[in-house]
Amino acid sequence: MDYHTRLVRMVFMAMMIGLGVVISPILRIEGMCPMAHLINIVCAVMLGPLEAFSCATLIGIIRMAIMGIPPLALTGAVFGATLSGIFYRASKGKLICAVIGEVIGTGIIGAMVSYPVMELFWGRTGLSWMFYVPSFIAGTLIGGTIAFIFLTALNHNGTLKMIQEKLGAKTY
């Protein structure tokens, strides 16, 4: 990958991180952050699983530091972002698989990991392993639907492939 492509990827990732921090309070309900899932899926499709993981991690850390969001900002994002990119690549570019990866990664895995994190580090007691699953799945379905519509529109007119090529990502 040449210098220009790496620079474009870094700028795109920085923009997604900034956008993720700014739009995360929109449609936010405690335990649900649909806009974060939109950003996770877009990053996964445009850049890949490793960069989507990095983006989700940095957004979570910034949201925790600046907005006082609990560790759910991390546990509710990193698994979905990573699985979204893995599923998208494994399916050879099926957008619905990116959404399914986000739903499984965040809605199930992230939600279940959130229980011990919130109990041990945040002092929330009386929770169960399934406590966060309903709200996390609802959030991923809302954000995933928005991402699917957005990326399908980009794919329909050829813009998605053009952006992926400029970013040096795999195209299908």
C-alpha positions in Angstrom: 0.0 0.0 0.0 1.5 3.3 -1.0 1.9 6.4 1.1 -1.1 8.3 -0.4 -3.5 5.4 0.2 -2.3 5.0 3.8 -2.8 8.8 4.3 -6.3 8.6 2.9 -7.2 5.7 5.1 -5.9 7.5 8.2 -7.9 10.7 7.3 -11.0 8.6 6.7 -10.6 6.8 10.0 -10.0 10.1 11.8 -13.2 11.5 10.2 -15.2 8.4 11.3 -13.9 8.6 14.8 -14.8 12.3 15.0 -18.2 11.6 13.5 -18.7 8.7 15.9 -18.1 10.9 18.9 -20.2 13.7 17.7 -23.3 11.7 16.5 -23.2 9.2 19.3 -25.6 11.3 21.6 -28.1 11.3 18.8 -30.9 8.7 19.3 -29.0 7.6 22.4 -31.0 5.8 25.1 -29.3 4.3 28.1 -27.7 1.0 26.9 -28.5 1.8 23.2 -26.3 3.8 20.9 -27.6 3.1 17.3 -25.3 5.7 15.7 -22.2 3.9 17.0 -23.4 0.8 15.2 -23.8 2.8 12.0 -20.2 3.9 12.3 -19.0 0.4 13.2 -20.5 -1.1 10.1 -19.4 1.7 7.7 -15.8 1.4 9.0 -16.0 -2.4 8.7 -17.1 -2.2 5.1 -14.9 0.6 4.1 -11.7 -0.3 5.9 -11.9 -3.8 7.3 -12.1 -5.6 10.7 -8.9 -4.4 12.3 -9.5 -0.7 11.5 -13.2 -1.1 12.5 -12.0 -2.5 15.9 -9.5 0.4 16.3 -12.1 3.0 15.4 -14.7 1.6 17.8 -12.0 1.4 20.6 -11.0 5.0 20.1 -14.6 6.3 19.9 -15.4 4.4 23.1 -12.3 5.8 24.9 -13.1 9.3 23.9 -16.8 9.0 24.8 -15.9 7.6 28.2 -13.3 10.3 28.9 -15.3 13.3 27.6 -18.9 12.3 28.1 -18.7 10.2 31.2 -20.2 7.2 29.4 -19.7 3.9 31.3 -17.5 1.0 29.9 -20.5 0.0 27.8 -19.0 2.4 25.2 -16.2 -0.2 24.7 -17.9 -3.5 25.4 -20.8 -2.6 23.3 -18.8 -1.7 20.2 -15.5 -3.5 19.7 -16.9 -7.0 19.2 -19.6 -5.9 16.7 -17.2 -3.7 14.7 -14.7 -6.6 14.4 -17.2 -9.3 13.5 -18.9 -6.9 11.1 -15.7 -6.6 9.1 -14.9 -10.4 9.4 -18.5 -11.4 8.2 -18.4 -8.8 5.4 -15.1 -10.2 4.1 -16.0 -13.8 4.6 -19.2 -13.3 2.6 -17.3 -11.7 -0.2 -19.0 -8.3 0.2 -22.6 -9.0 1.3 -23.7 -5.9 3.2 -26.3 -7.9 5.2 -23.5 -10.0 6.6 -21.8 -6.9 7.9 -25.0 -6.0 9.7 -25.4 -9.6 11.1 -21.8 -9.5 12.4 -22.6 -6.2 14.2 -25.8 -7.7 15.7 -24.0 -10.9 16.9 -20.9 -9.2 18.0 -22.5 -6.3 19.9 -26.0 -7.6 20.5 -25.0 -10.9 22.0 -21.2 -11.1 22.7 -20.8 -7.4 23.7 -23.9 -7.5 25.8 -22.8 -10.6 27.7 -19.3 -9.2 28.3 -20.9 -6.0 29.6 -22.4 -7.8 32.6 -19.2 -8.7 34.4 -17.5 -5.4 33.4 -20.4 -3.3 34.8 -20.7 -5.4 37.9 -16.9 -5.5 38.7 -15.7 -2.1 37.6 -18.8 0.1 37.7 -20.5 -1.4 40.8 -23.8 -2.3 39.2 -25.3 -5.1 41.2 -28.3 -7.4 40.5 -27.5 -7.8 36.8 -27.7 -11.0 34.9 -25.7 -12.2 31.8 -28.7 -11.4 29.6 -29.4 -7.9 31.2 -28.0 -5.9 28.3 -29.0 -8.2 25.4 -32.4 -6.7 24.6 -31.2 -3.1 24.5 -28.0 -3.9 22.7 -29.8 -5.9 20.0 -32.4 -3.2 19.6 -29.6 -0.6 19.1 -27.7 -2.7 16.6 -30.9 -3.3 14.6 -31.6 0.4 14.4 -28.0 1.4 13.6 -27.6 -1.6 11.3 -30.7 -0.8 9.3 -29.5 2.8 8.8 -26.1 1.5 7.8 -27.6 -1.1 5.4 -29.8 1.5 3.7 -26.8 4.0 3.4 -24.3 1.4 2.1 -26.9 -0.2 -0.3 -27.5 3.3 -1.8 -23.7 3.8 -2.2 -23.4 0.3 -3.7 -26.3 0.8 -6.1 -24.7 3.8 -7.8 -21.1 2.4 -7.7 -19.9 4.9 -5.1 -19.1 2.2 -2.5 -16.7 0.4 -4.7 -15.0 3.7 -5.7 -14.5 4.7 -2.1 -13.2 1.2 -1.1 -10.7 1.4 -4.0 -9.5 4.8 -2.9 -9.1 3.5 0.6 -7.2 0.4 -0.6 -9.8 -1.9 0.8 -11.0 -5.2 -0.7 -13.8 -4.7 -3.2 -16.3 -7.4 -4.3 
